[in-house]
Amino acid sequence: MLTYCATVFSLLMFVEAEQRLHTSQISLTKLYDLQNEHFNALNKYLELEIKRLDELKDYVAAVYEWRADHKNTNKGFLDNHLDITKVMKQMHHHFFKTKNLIKNKQSIAALSEIDEHKDLSGNHILLAHRAIKRLQQFYVIPASDMSAGRFNDRIIGDRMDACDCYAMAKYCSEENDMYGVIEWAVESYNKWESDGRPECVDPELLNFYIVSSSVYTGFDFSNLIHINGSINLQEDIDKFSRYYHLIKNELIELEKENALNTFEVYYRLQKGINQDNFRNLCKHGVSQTIDNYLKCRYQTKDSFYRILMPFKEEDINSEPLIKIYHDVLYENEISKIKTLALENMIDAKIQTSINASTIEERSRSGQVCWINNNDAVKYFDSLNTRIETFTGFTTKTAEKYQIVNYGLGGHYLPHYDPFPKGAESKMFGNRLVTVLFYLTDVENDGYTSFPLLNIIAPTEKGAALVWNNLDMSNGKLDEKTLHGSCPLLKGNKWIMTKWLYEEGQNLPYDWKNK
């Protein structure tokens, strides 16, 4: 994931302002395609420039030769007014020809192929930085470990150098995250010293970061700094010490407005057993409670065809019912699903009702695509039959297939799939069952976590995680189905979800009058 971070920081200058490329790894791969377009334009510019300069060089040499020849053969031309006029006209021609060659209109025109909006406008790098900072905050990873590309005993990316750490300190400062500033500034300073003091780090600004954050946080690291030629260190210390009591309240208000708005969802996770369970499950990747009577089995579901190819059914929980069906999605289907989704991914939203949704990156970060009904019938009719067989519920009233790809720090914090009371579909009711397919393997990461049950499900390619959202006896929300997608530290996570609705199912209650 840190490799992705470095890639995004170096390539985001090429993205369009209205896009949020960091939210999906499939979008991040397009940065290279876009950069190739820019390299092609730059190569064309260089070719035209070389041609222009060669032509200018040859023309200047020819003019110089003409001047030398004319001077040697027409020594008395100043006395001949007609010759003077000819010389002046020729010099005028030489001047404008040279002037046109000096101008590089054709070369500049080649650069117009690069859209002027595909630059650093917008907040792409800031959003990518926030994603990395959220990961650090959620998993409680010190900057020293983060910059080393490790988390516990895992390798999560390449080593970050002094320049990378300096950039992190810079963006923490812009977010008024003073604790982040001091952590990353000190890490940047240590690497700056050990890496031979690269020019990408401004030592005076690094002084400023460490001094200001030391005064604000109370952790004084200013004495660690011994930068040769630094003239403002003591001045900065004296100034901040003198005026700190005046600016402290303002800094706190800025932090509330900006930094806490960015990270408040993770601060909230520190409160309450549910949030603690979600964090611990994601960090350690181990379910805390597994009943002894839960089993794995080959299941035919009374299907004659499945006698030869039974489902591999694994119990995860009994109340509410949660199961995993292994190897129910085939490789050719996964390839087709990704192909259909590639050009249609948009930023994920949180659906507040059947017809309303909103983007809320602090709670959910990823990109989604919905498979239209025509493609679903054409390519996934047999998959619908499979779902009906292993769930026992019809897909005729189900939602469209939703495909999700996660990017930098991709996550979905704990939530319920059913809509709140009053927001259900008047035609089909509420989301009765969730069928979640995994389209990729993600080793030791990207779990689906049920914090109220202390259960996680691994991301296993081709498997389907199935659970009941509602109480099958009365249609009420089963609150234990609270679940979330753990923030992704490393890997490429694709999922596809199908929600089965109450309408058309054989239920013991009348959902329209429940």
C-alpha positions as CSV (number, residue, x, y, z in Angstrom):
1,M,0.0,0.0,0.0
2,L,2.9,2.4,0.7
3,T,4.1,1.6,-2.9
4,Y,0.7,2.8,-4.1
5,C,1.1,5.9,-2.0
6,A,4.5,6.8,-3.6
7,T,3.0,6.1,-7.0
8,V,0.0,8.3,-6.5
9,F,2.1,11.1,-5.1
10,S,4.3,11.1,-8.2
11,L,1.5,10.5,-10.8
12,L,-1.4,12.5,-9.6
13,M,-0.2,15.6,-11.4
14,F,-1.7,14.0,-14.5
15,V,-5.2,13.4,-13.3
16,E,-8.4,15.3,-14.1
17,A,-9.7,17.6,-11.4
18,E,-13.2,16.1,-11.1
19,Q,-12.0,12.5,-10.5
20,R,-11.0,10.8,-7.2
21,L,-8.6,8.3,-8.6
22,H,-7.2,7.1,-5.3
23,T,-10.5,5.4,-4.3
24,S,-10.0,2.4,-6.6
25,Q,-7.0,0.4,-7.6
26,I,-8.4,-0.1,-11.1
27,S,-8.5,3.7,-11.4
28,L,-4.9,4.0,-10.1
29,T,-3.7,1.8,-12.9
30,K,-5.1,4.2,-15.4
31,L,-2.6,6.8,-14.2
32,Y,0.1,5.0,-16.2
33,D,-2.0,5.1,-19.3
34,L,-2.6,8.8,-18.9
35,Q,1.0,9.4,-18.2
36,N,1.9,7.6,-21.4
37,E,-0.3,10.0,-23.3
38,H,1.7,12.9,-21.7
39,F,5.0,11.3,-22.5
40,N,4.0,10.9,-26.2
41,A,3.1,14.6,-26.3
42,L,6.4,15.5,-24.6
43,N,8.4,13.4,-27.0
44,K,6.6,15.1,-29.9
45,Y,7.5,18.5,-28.4
46,L,11.2,17.4,-28.0
47,E,11.3,16.2,-31.6
48,L,10.0,19.5,-32.9
49,E,12.3,21.5,-30.7
50,I,15.4,19.5,-31.9
51,K,14.3,20.1,-35.5
52,R,13.7,23.8,-34.8
53,L,17.1,24.3,-33.1
54,D,18.9,22.4,-35.9
55,E,17.2,24.5,-38.5
56,L,18.1,27.7,-36.5
57,K,21.7,26.6,-36.2
58,D,22.0,26.0,-39.9
59,Y,20.3,29.2,-40.8
60,V,22.5,31.3,-38.5
61,A,25.6,29.6,-40.1
62,A,24.3,30.5,-43.6
63,V,23.6,34.1,-42.6
64,Y,27.1,34.4,-41.1
65,E,28.6,32.9,-44.3
66,W,26.6,35.4,-46.5
67,R,27.8,38.3,-44.3
68,A,31.5,37.2,-44.6
69,D,31.3,36.8,-48.4
70,H,29.4,40.1,-48.9
71,K,31.9,42.0,-46.8
72,N,34.9,40.5,-48.6
73,T,33.5,41.0,-52.2
74,N,31.7,44.4,-51.7
75,K,34.1,46.5,-49.7
76,G,32.7,49.7,-51.1
77,F,29.0,48.9,-50.8
78,L,28.4,51.8,-48.4
79,D,29.0,54.2,-51.2
80,N,26.4,52.5,-53.4
81,H,23.0,53.5,-52.2
82,L,21.3,50.7,-54.2
83,D,23.6,48.1,-52.6
84,I,22.9,49.5,-49.1
85,T,19.1,49.1,-49.7
86,K,19.6,45.5,-50.8
87,V,21.7,44.7,-47.8
88,M,19.2,46.3,-45.4
89,K,16.4,44.3,-47.1
90,Q,18.4,41.1,-46.8
91,M,19.2,41.8,-43.1
92,H,15.5,42.5,-42.5
93,H,14.7,39.1,-44.0
94,H,17.4,37.4,-42.0
95,F,16.1,39.0,-38.8
96,F,12.5,37.9,-39.1
97,K,13.4,34.4,-40.3
98,T,15.6,34.1,-37.3
99,K,12.9,35.5,-35.0
100,N,10.4,32.9,-36.3
101,L,12.8,30.1,-35.8
102,I,13.5,31.3,-32.2
103,K,9.7,31.2,-31.5
104,N,8.5,27.6,-30.8
105,K,4.9,27.9,-31.8
106,Q,4.7,24.4,-33.3
107,S,6.5,22.9,-30.3
108,I,4.2,24.6,-27.8
109,A,1.2,23.5,-29.9
110,A,2.3,19.9,-29.4
111,L,1.9,20.3,-25.7
112,S,-1.8,21.3,-26.2
113,E,-2.5,17.6,-26.4
114,I,-2.1,17.5,-22.7
115,D,-5.4,18.7,-21.2
116,E,-4.7,21.8,-19.2
117,H,-7.0,20.4,-16.5
118,K,-5.0,17.3,-16.0
119,D,-2.6,18.8,-13.5
120,L,-2.3,19.4,-9.7
121,S,-5.6,21.2,-9.5
122,G,-8.0,19.7,-7.0
123,N,-7.2,17.8,-3.9
124,H,-6.1,14.4,-5.2
125,I,-2.8,14.1,-3.4
126,L,-4.4,15.4,-0.2
127,L,-7.1,12.7,-0.4
128,A,-4.5,10.1,-1.0
129,H,-2.6,11.3,2.0
130,R,-5.7,11.2,4.1
131,A,-6.3,7.6,3.1
132,I,-2.7,6.6,4.2
133,K,-3.1,8.6,7.4
134,R,-6.5,6.9,8.1
135,L,-4.7,3.5,7.8
136,Q,-2.0,4.6,10.2
137,Q,-4.6,5.9,12.6
138,F,-6.9,2.9,12.4
139,Y,-4.2,0.2,12.8
140,V,-2.2,2.4,15.3
141,I,1.0,2.1,13.2
142,P,3.9,4.4,14.4
143,A,5.5,6.5,11.6
144,S,8.7,4.6,12.2
145,D,7.0,1.3,11.2
146,M,4.9,2.9,8.5
147,S,8.0,4.4,6.9
148,A,9.8,1.1,7.1
149,G,6.9,-0.6,5.2
150,R,5.9,-3.0,8.0
151,F,3.0,-3.6,10.3
152,N,3.6,-6.1,13.1
153,D,5.5,-8.9,11.3
154,R,4.0,-8.1,7.9
155,I,5.6,-6.3,5.0
156,I,3.0,-3.8,3.7
157,G,5.1,-1.8,1.3
158,D,8.5,-0.4,0.3
159,R,10.6,1.7,2.6
160,M,9.7,5.4,2.6
161,D,12.7,7.8,2.3
162,A,13.2,11.3,3.8
163,C,11.3,12.9,1.0
164,D,8.3,10.7,1.5
165,C,8.2,11.3,5.2
166,Y,8.7,15.1,4.6
167,A,5.6,15.0,2.3
168,M,3.6,13.3,5.0
169,A,4.7,16.0,7.6
170,K,3.7,18.7,5.1
171,Y,0.2,17.3,4.5
172,C,-0.3,16.7,8.2
173,S,0.5,20.4,8.7
174,E,-2.0,21.4,6.0
175,E,-4.6,19.4,7.9
176,N,-3.6,21.0,11.2
177,D,-2.8,17.5,12.5
178,M,0.0,18.6,14.9
179,Y,0.6,15.2,16.4
180,G,1.0,13.8,12.9
181,V,3.3,16.7,12.0
182,I,5.7,16.0,14.9
183,E,5.7,12.2,14.2
184,W,6.5,12.5,10.5
185,A,8.8,15.5,10.8
186,V,11.0,13.7,13.3
187,E,11.0,10.6,11.1
188,S,11.9,12.8,8.1
189,Y,14.7,14.4,10.0
190,N,16.2,11.1,11.0
191,K,16.1,9.8,7.5
192,W,17.3,13.1,6.1
193,E,20.4,12.7,8.2
194,S,21.0,9.1,7.3
195,D,20.1,9.5,3.6
196,G,22.8,12.1,3.0
197,R,20.6,15.2,3.4
198,P,18.7,15.1,0.1
199,E,17.6,18.4,-1.4
200,C,13.9,17.4,-1.5
201,V,13.8,18.3,2.2
202,D,13.8,22.0,3.1
203,P,15.7,22.1,6.5
204,E,14.3,25.5,7.5
205,L,10.7,24.3,6.9
206,L,11.5,21.1,8.7
207,N,12.7,23.1,11.6
208,F,9.4,25.0,11.6
209,Y,7.4,21.8,11.5
210,I,9.2,20.3,14.5
211,V,9.3,23.5,16.6
212,S,5.7,24.4,16.0
213,S,4.4,20.9,16.7
214,S,6.7,20.5,19.7
215,V,5.2,23.6,21.3
216,Y,1.7,22.6,20.5
217,T,1.9,18.9,21.6
218,G,4.3,19.4,24.5
219,F,6.7,16.8,23.0
220,D,9.9,18.9,22.6
221,F,12.0,17.5,19.8
222,S,13.6,20.8,18.9
223,N,16.9,19.9,20.7
224,L,17.3,16.9,18.3
225,I,17.8,19.2,15.4
226,H,21.4,20.2,14.5
227,I,21.3,21.4,10.9
228,N,24.4,23.1,9.7
229,G,23.7,26.6,8.5
230,S,20.2,26.8,10.1
231,I,19.7,30.4,11.3
232,N,16.1,30.4,12.4
233,L,15.9,27.5,14.8
234,Q,16.4,29.5,18.1
235,E,14.3,32.3,16.6
236,D,11.4,29.9,15.9
237,I,11.6,28.4,19.4
238,D,11.6,31.8,21.1
239,K,8.7,33.1,18.9
240,F,6.5,30.0,19.4
241,S,7.2,29.9,23.1
242,R,6.4,33.6,23.5
243,Y,3.1,33.5,21.5
244,Y,1.9,30.0,22.1
245,H,-0.6,30.9,24.8
246,L,-2.2,33.3,22.3
247,I,-2.4,30.9,19.3
248,K,-3.2,27.7,21.2
249,N,-7.0,28.2,21.2
250,E,-7.0,29.1,17.5
251,L,-5.0,26.0,16.7
252,I,-7.4,23.8,18.7
253,E,-10.4,25.3,16.8
254,L,-8.6,24.7,13.5
255,E,-7.9,21.1,14.5
256,K,-11.6,20.6,15.3
257,E,-12.7,22.0,12.0
258,N,-10.2,20.2,9.8
259,A,-8.2,17.4,11.3
260,L,-11.0,16.0,13.4
261,N,-13.3,16.2,10.4
262,T,-10.9,14.0,8.6
263,F,-10.2,11.4,11.2
264,E,-13.3,11.7,13.5
265,V,-14.7,8.4,12.3
266,Y,-11.6,6.6,13.6
267,Y,-11.6,8.5,16.9
268,R,-15.1,7.3,17.3
269,L,-13.9,3.7,16.8
270,Q,-12.0,4.1,20.1
271,K,-15.2,4.3,21.9
272,G,-17.5,1.3,22.7
273,I,-17.0,-2.4,22.6
274,N,-18.4,-2.7,19.0
275,Q,-15.9,-0.4,17.6
276,D,-13.1,-2.0,19.6
277,N,-14.1,-5.4,18.3
278,F,-14.1,-4.2,14.7
279,R,-10.6,-2.7,15.1
280,N,-9.2,-5.8,16.8
281,L,-10.7,-8.2,14.3
282,C,-9.2,-6.2,11.5
283,K,-5.8,-5.9,13.2
284,H,-5.4,-9.6,14.2
285,G,-7.5,-11.4,11.6
286,V,-8.8,-14.0,14.0
287,S,-12.4,-14.7,14.9
288,Q,-12.8,-14.5,18.7
289,T,-15.9,-16.9,19.0
290,I,-16.5,-20.0,16.9
291,D,-19.0,-22.5,18.1
292,N,-17.9,-26.1,18.2
293,Y,-21.0,-27.4,16.5
294,L,-20.4,-25.3,13.3
295,K,-19.4,-27.6,10.4
296,C,-18.3,-27.8,6.8
297,R,-20.1,-30.1,4.4
298,Y,-20.8,-30.9,0.8
299,Q,-24.4,-29.7,0.1
300,T,-26.6,-30.6,-2.8
301,K,-29.6,-28.5,-1.7
302,D,-31.9,-31.1,-3.2
303,S,-30.6,-30.3,-6.7
304,F,-30.0,-33.3,-8.9
305,Y,-27.3,-31.5,-10.8
306,R,-25.5,-30.8,-7.5
307,I,-25.1,-34.5,-6.8
308,L,-22.2,-34.4,-9.2
309,M,-21.0,-30.9,-8.2
310,P,-22.1,-30.3,-4.6
311,F,-21.7,-26.9,-2.9
312,K,-18.8,-26.6,-0.4
313,E,-20.8,-25.1,2.5
314,E,-19.1,-23.8,5.7
315,D,-21.0,-22.6,8.8
316,I,-19.8,-19.3,10.2
317,N,-22.6,-18.5,12.6
318,S,-26.0,-19.9,13.4
319,E,-27.9,-16.9,14.8
320,P,-28.0,-14.9,12.6
321,L,-27.3,-17.5,9.9
322,I,-23.9,-16.8,8.2
323,K,-22.4,-19.3,5.7
324,I,-19.5,-19.4,3.2
325,Y,-19.9,-21.3,-0.1
326,H,-16.5,-22.0,-1.6
327,D,-15.8,-22.1,-5.3
328,V,-19.2,-21.0,-6.5
329,L,-17.9,-18.3,-8.8
330,Y,-15.8,-19.5,-11.8
331,E,-12.7,-17.9,-13.3
332,N,-14.4,-17.0,-16.6
333,E,-17.3,-15.3,-14.7
334,I,-14.9,-13.3,-12.6
335,S,-13.0,-12.1,-15.8
336,K,-16.3,-11.1,-17.4
337,I,-17.5,-9.3,-14.3
338,K,-14.3,-7.2,-14.1
339,T,-14.4,-6.5,-17.8
340,L,-18.0,-5.2,-17.6
341,A,-17.0,-3.0,-14.6
342,L,-13.7,-1.5,-15.8
343,E,-15.0,1.5,-17.7
344,N,-18.0,2.2,-15.4
345,M,-16.6,2.6,-11.9
346,I,-17.7,5.6,-9.9
347,D,-17.1,6.6,-6.3
348,A,-18.9,4.5,-3.8
349,K,-21.9,6.0,-2.0
350,I,-23.8,5.2,1.2
351,Q,-27.3,4.3,0.3
352,T,-29.7,6.0,2.7
353,S,-32.9,4.8,1.0
354,I,-34.0,2.8,-2.1
355,N,-33.7,6.0,-4.2
356,A,-31.1,8.2,-2.3
357,S,-27.4,7.9,-1.6
358,T,-24.5,10.1,-0.6
359,I,-20.6,10.1,-0.9
360,E,-19.1,9.8,2.6
361,E,-15.4,8.8,2.3
362,R,-14.8,8.8,6.0
363,S,-17.2,5.8,6.3
364,R,-16.7,4.2,2.9
365,S,-13.9,4.5,0.4
366,G,-14.0,2.5,-2.9
367,Q,-15.5,2.6,-6.4
368,V,-18.6,0.7,-7.5
369,C,-20.4,-0.3,-10.7
370,W,-23.9,-1.7,-11.1
371,I,-24.5,-4.4,-13.7
372,N,-27.5,-3.5,-15.8
373,N,-30.3,-6.0,-16.3
374,N,-29.5,-6.9,-19.9
375,D,-25.9,-7.8,-19.1
376,A,-27.1,-9.7,-16.0
377,V,-29.5,-11.8,-18.1
378,K,-26.9,-12.3,-20.8
379,Y,-24.0,-13.3,-18.6
380,F,-25.3,-14.2,-15.1
381,D,-28.5,-16.1,-15.5
382,S,-26.8,-19.3,-14.4
383,L,-25.3,-17.4,-11.4
384,N,-28.8,-16.4,-10.4
385,T,-29.9,-20.0,-10.5
386,R,-26.9,-20.9,-8.4
387,I,-27.8,-18.2,-5.8
388,E,-31.4,-19.5,-5.7
389,T,-30.2,-23.0,-5.1
390,F,-27.8,-22.4,-2.2
391,T,-30.0,-19.7,-0.5
392,G,-33.4,-21.1,-1.2
393,F,-34.7,-17.6,-2.1
394,T,-35.7,-16.1,-5.5
395,T,-33.5,-13.6,-7.3
396,K,-36.4,-12.2,-9.4
397,T,-37.0,-9.3,-7.0
398,A,-33.3,-8.8,-6.1
399,E,-31.2,-5.7,-6.7
400,K,-28.8,-5.4,-9.5
401,Y,-25.3,-6.9,-9.0
402,Q,-23.1,-4.3,-7.4
403,I,-19.3,-4.6,-8.0
404,V,-16.8,-2.9,-5.7
405,N,-13.1,-2.3,-6.1
406,Y,-11.1,-0.8,-3.2
407,G,-8.2,1.6,-3.5
408,L,-5.8,3.4,-1.1
409,G,-7.0,2.5,2.4
410,G,-10.3,1.2,0.9
411,H,-12.8,0.4,3.6
412,Y,-16.5,0.3,4.6
413,L,-17.0,0.9,8.3
414,P,-19.6,-1.1,10.3
415,H,-23.1,-0.7,8.9
416,Y,-26.4,-2.6,8.2
417,D,-27.4,-3.6,4.7
418,P,-31.2,-3.2,5.2
419,F,-32.7,0.3,4.8
420,P,-34.0,2.1,7.9
421,K,-37.7,1.9,8.8
422,G,-39.7,4.0,6.3
423,A,-36.9,3.9,3.6
424,E,-37.6,0.4,2.3
425,S,-38.8,-0.3,-1.3
426,K,-42.6,0.0,-1.5
427,M,-42.6,-2.6,-4.2
428,F,-40.1,-5.2,-2.9
429,G,-39.6,-4.5,0.8
430,N,-36.2,-4.7,2.4
431,R,-32.9,-6.5,1.9
432,L,-33.6,-9.9,3.4
433,V,-30.4,-11.7,2.5
434,T,-26.9,-10.5,1.4
435,V,-24.8,-12.6,-1.0
436,L,-21.3,-11.2,-1.2
437,F,-18.9,-12.8,-3.7
438,Y,-15.1,-12.3,-3.5
439,L,-13.5,-11.8,-6.9
440,T,-9.9,-11.7,-5.7
441,D,-7.8,-13.3,-2.9
442,V,-6.4,-10.8,-0.4
443,E,-4.0,-12.6,1.9
444,N,-4.4,-11.6,5.6
445,D,-6.2,-8.4,4.8
446,G,-9.5,-6.9,3.7
447,Y,-11.6,-9.1,5.9
448,T,-15.4,-8.8,6.3
449,S,-15.9,-8.3,10.0
450,F,-19.0,-8.8,12.2
451,P,-18.0,-6.9,15.4
452,L,-21.1,-7.8,17.4
453,L,-20.4,-11.5,16.7
454,N,-16.5,-11.3,17.0
455,I,-16.4,-13.0,13.6
456,I,-14.4,-12.3,10.4
457,A,-14.5,-13.8,7.0
458,P,-11.4,-14.0,4.8
459,T,-11.3,-12.6,1.3
460,E,-11.2,-15.9,-0.8
461,K,-11.5,-15.7,-4.6
462,G,-14.6,-17.5,-5.9
463,A,-16.3,-17.8,-2.5
464,A,-19.7,-16.4,-1.5
465,L,-20.4,-15.1,2.0
466,V,-24.2,-15.3,2.7
467,W,-26.1,-14.0,5.7
468,N,-29.6,-13.2,6.8
469,N,-30.2,-9.5,7.5
470,L,-33.7,-9.8,8.9
471,D,-35.3,-12.1,11.4
472,M,-37.0,-14.7,9.3
473,S,-39.9,-15.0,11.7
474,N,-41.0,-11.3,11.7
475,G,-38.8,-9.3,9.3
476,K,-37.2,-7.2,12.0
477,L,-33.6,-6.1,11.6
478,D,-31.1,-8.5,13.2
479,E,-28.8,-6.1,14.9
480,K,-26.0,-8.7,15.1
481,T,-25.5,-8.4,11.4
482,L,-23.6,-5.2,11.8
483,H,-20.6,-5.7,9.5
484,G,-17.8,-3.8,7.8
485,S,-14.9,-4.1,5.4
486,C,-11.6,-3.8,7.1
487,P,-9.3,-1.0,5.8
488,L,-7.1,-2.4,3.1
489,L,-3.4,-2.3,3.9
490,K,-2.1,-4.3,1.0
491,G,-3.7,-6.1,-2.0
492,N,-6.3,-5.6,-4.6
493,K,-9.8,-6.4,-3.3
494,W,-12.8,-6.9,-5.6
495,I,-16.2,-8.0,-4.4
496,M,-19.7,-8.4,-6.0
497,T,-22.9,-8.2,-4.0
498,K,-26.5,-9.3,-4.6
499,W,-29.2,-8.3,-2.2
500,L,-32.3,-10.5,-2.1
501,Y,-35.6,-8.7,-1.1
502,E,-38.6,-9.8,0.9
503,E,-41.0,-9.7,-2.0
504,G,-41.5,-13.1,-3.7
505,Q,-40.1,-15.1,-0.9
506,N,-41.9,-17.8,1.1
507,L,-41.9,-16.0,4.5
508,P,-44.1,-16.7,7.6
509,Y,-45.0,-12.9,7.8
510,D,-46.6,-10.4,5.5
511,W,-43.8,-7.9,4.8
512,K,-46.2,-5.3,3.5
513,N,-48.0,-5.1,6.8
514,K,-45.2,-6.0,9.3
